[in-house]
Amino acid sequence: MTRAARSPAPPPRRARYADEVQAFYQAEVARHGLTFRGLGYNRRESQVRRFQVLAEVGPLDGARLLDVGAGLGDFLLYLWQRGVECDYTGLDICEHLTRAAQRRFADAPSTRPRFMVGDILEHREPPAAQPPYDVVVSSGVFGLKAAGNAERVAPTLERMFSLCRRAVAVNFLSARAAHQAERSEYLEPTAVLHAALRITPAVTLRHDYLPNDFTLYLYRERRWPAIADERLREGVGVEGA
């Protein structure tokens, strides 16, 4: 009998990253329970403010949405509380958080959300002519100083963008923050912006809502009028339009 081929094991550094992330959040949940504190947030208000900025990437009502690093599904709950209904899929590297989210939303009154365990860099969707999601969002996945975390930024942005039809919204802790926690990863906004611009020219950087955080929006469609492209091709300054 021929055995089914096993999926290749993740590279050692990626496996170490996963182990460190899972160990951290298992300890946080053991200490604080299945709460925002168990997800590494000090204050509910800061979590909600990050969600608010993610949701401003564009219309989410009726969208197919992938939440990378979904945790307990708090972003979905945030949307529901504001009347936003979407076709939601959550992906998280931590199995204990994913199972808790599945239990939490098992009796959801509307379209039942899906929660899956996995690393976005290894996650695969069924082949399709179009990207499977309208919008991909991610909050807090780069906040923990784990093995290879900073090295994952560019490939993760590329992977998330490959899965979206309209936009990606993702936040980071900012290296411009005056106060920095020892276990947290603070990234230089201009470096992450540079990585995003290699993927699409239509990028927005938000560094205006919290003193220690920034968010990037990456769009499929260019956000400027077509006349701007025409004038640039002609060598005419757009400001003189």
C-alpha positions in Angstrom: 0.0 0.0 0.0 1.3 3.4 -1.0 1.3 5.9 1.9 0.2 9.5 1.3 3.0 11.9 1.1 3.5 14.0 4.1 3.7 17.8 4.0 7.3 18.9 4.2 8.4 20.0 7.7 8.8 23.8 8.1 12.4 25.1 8.1 14.0 25.0 11.6 13.9 28.8 12.1 10.3 28.9 11.2 9.5 26.0 13.5 11.3 27.8 16.3 9.3 31.0 15.6 6.1 29.0 15.9 7.2 27.3 19.1 8.1 30.6 20.7 4.8 32.3 19.7 2.7 29.4 21.0 4.7 29.2 24.3 4.3 33.0 24.9 0.5 33.0 24.3 0.0 29.8 26.3 1.7 31.5 29.2 -0.3 34.7 28.7 -3.6 32.8 28.7 -2.6 30.9 31.8 -1.9 34.2 33.5 -4.8 36.3 32.2 -7.3 33.9 30.8 -9.0 34.1 27.4 -9.1 37.9 27.4 -7.4 40.8 25.6 -4.6 40.6 28.3 -4.1 36.9 27.3 -3.5 38.2 23.7 -0.7 40.5 24.9 -2.7 43.8 25.0 -2.3 45.9 28.1 -5.5 47.9 27.5 -8.8 47.0 25.7 -8.8 50.6 24.4 -5.5 50.1 22.5 -6.8 46.9 20.9 -10.0 48.6 19.8 -8.2 51.6 18.4 -6.1 49.2 16.2 -9.2 47.5 15.1 -10.8 50.8 14.2 -7.9 51.7 11.9 -7.8 48.3 10.3 -11.5 48.6 9.5 -10.9 52.0 7.8 -9.0 50.2 4.9 -12.3 50.2 3.0 -15.8 48.8 3.0 -15.9 45.4 4.8 -19.7 44.8 4.9 -20.4 41.8 2.7 -16.7 41.2 2.0 -14.8 37.9 2.1 -12.3 38.6 4.8 -9.2 36.8 6.1 -7.9 37.7 9.5 -4.3 36.6 10.0 -3.4 36.1 13.6 -7.1 36.0 14.5 -6.6 34.9 18.1 -10.0 34.7 19.7 -11.9 36.4 16.9 -12.0 39.8 18.6 -11.9 41.7 15.3 -14.9 39.8 14.0 -16.8 40.7 17.2 -15.7 44.3 16.8 -17.2 44.3 13.3 -20.5 42.7 14.4 -20.9 45.2 17.2 -20.8 47.9 14.5 -23.3 46.2 12.2 -20.7 44.9 9.7 -21.4 41.4 8.4 -18.7 39.6 6.4 -17.7 36.2 5.2 -15.0 35.7 7.8 -12.1 33.3 8.0 -9.6 33.5 10.9 -6.1 32.0 10.7 -3.8 31.6 13.7 -0.6 29.8 14.5 -1.7 29.0 18.0 -4.0 26.0 18.2 -5.3 26.7 21.7 -6.5 30.2 20.6 -8.1 28.8 17.5 -10.0 26.1 19.4 -11.2 28.7 21.8 -12.4 30.9 19.0 -14.3 28.0 17.4 -16.1 27.4 20.7 -16.8 31.1 21.1 -18.5 31.4 17.8 -20.0 27.9 17.5 -23.6 29.3 17.9 -23.1 32.4 15.8 -26.5 33.7 14.7 -25.3 34.8 11.3 -23.0 33.1 8.8 -20.7 30.9 10.9 -17.1 32.1 10.8 -14.3 29.7 10.0 -11.2 29.5 12.2 -8.1 27.5 11.1 -4.8 26.7 12.6 -1.8 27.6 10.5 1.2 29.8 9.6 0.3 32.3 6.8 3.6 31.5 5.1 2.7 27.8 4.8 -1.1 28.2 4.5 -2.5 27.2 1.1 -5.8 27.9 -0.5 -7.5 25.7 -3.2 -6.5 26.8 -6.8 -8.7 29.6 -8.1 -8.8 32.1 -10.9 -9.1 35.0 -8.5 -7.6 35.6 -5.1 -9.9 34.0 -2.5 -10.5 37.1 -0.2 -11.6 40.6 -0.8 -9.6 42.0 2.2 -6.9 40.5 4.4 -6.2 42.1 7.8 -3.8 41.4 10.5 -3.4 42.9 14.0 -0.5 42.2 16.3 1.2 39.3 14.5 4.6 41.1 14.4 4.5 42.4 17.9 6.3 39.6 19.7 10.1 39.4 19.5 10.4 35.8 18.3 13.0 34.0 16.2 13.0 35.5 12.7 10.1 37.8 13.3 11.5 40.8 11.4 12.6 38.6 8.6 9.0 37.4 8.1 7.6 40.9 7.4 8.3 41.1 3.6 7.2 37.5 2.7 4.1 37.8 4.9 3.1 41.0 3.2 3.6 39.4 -0.2 1.6 36.3 0.9 -1.3 38.3 2.3 -1.4 40.5 -0.8 -1.5 37.4 -3.1 -4.7 36.3 -1.3 -6.6 39.6 -1.6 -8.7 41.0 -4.4 -8.9 44.6 -2.9 -6.7 45.4 0.0 -4.5 44.3 2.9 -4.4 46.1 6.3 -1.7 45.2 8.8 -0.3 46.9 11.9 3.1 46.9 13.6 4.7 48.3 16.7 6.7 51.4 15.8 10.5 51.8 16.3 9.7 55.5 16.8 7.9 54.7 20.1 9.4 56.6 23.1 8.8 53.6 25.4 9.5 50.1 24.3 8.7 46.8 26.1 11.5 44.2 26.2 9.6 41.3 24.7 8.0 43.3 21.9 9.3 43.8 18.3 9.4 47.5 17.2 9.9 48.0 13.5 11.0 51.0 11.5 8.0 52.4 9.6 10.0 53.5 6.6 11.6 50.1 6.2 8.2 48.3 6.2 6.8 50.9 3.9 9.7 50.2 1.5 8.8 46.5 1.6 5.2 47.3 0.8 6.0 49.5 -2.1 7.9 46.6 -3.7 4.5 44.8 -3.8 2.2 47.6 -4.9 2.5 51.4 -5.6 -0.8 52.0 -3.9 0.2 52.1 -0.2 -1.0 54.2 2.8 1.0 54.4 6.0 -0.9 55.5 9.2 1.2 56.6 12.1 -1.4 59.0 13.6 -3.6 57.0 16.0 -1.4 55.6 18.8 2.1 56.7 19.9 3.6 53.3 19.5 1.9 51.8 16.5 1.5 52.1 12.7 -0.7 50.5 10.1 -0.1 49.9 6.4 -2.9 49.6 3.7 -1.8 47.9 0.5 -4.3 48.3 -2.4 -4.8 46.3 -5.6 -6.2 49.3 -7.4 -4.4 52.6 -7.6 -6.0 55.3 -5.5 -5.1 58.3 -7.6 -7.0 59.6 -10.6 -6.1 58.3 -14.0 -5.1 61.8 -15.1 -2.2 61.6 -12.7 -0.7 58.6 -14.6 -1.2 60.4 -17.9 0.5 63.5 -16.8 3.4 61.6 -15.3 3.9 59.8 -18.6 3.9 63.1 -20.4 6.5 64.5 -17.9 4.0 67.2 -16.6 4.0 68.0 -12.9 0.8 66.8 -11.4 0.7 69.8 -9.1 0.3 72.0 -12.3 -3.0 70.2 -13.3 
